Amino acid sequence: MKDSDEKLKYEVAQELGLFEKVKNFGWKSLTAKETGRIGGLITKRKKMAQEQKNQHDGG
């Protein structure tokens, strides 16, 4: 689970155009706004994935 979370974090950073900044300067180089955007998108995706799983499991 930890590896998939880390992978998702990098994917979202890349989609937001922040991957190079993270690669060159580390996660601590991001602003609060940038980390908030990443966290918000990760939460949204996890919620959507859980809802899809629930719909599939429920029939």
Secondary structure, DSSP 8 states (H G I E B T S, - for coil): -HHHHHHHHHHHHHHTT-HHHHHHH-GGGS-HHHHHHHHHHHHHHHHHHHHHHHHHHH-
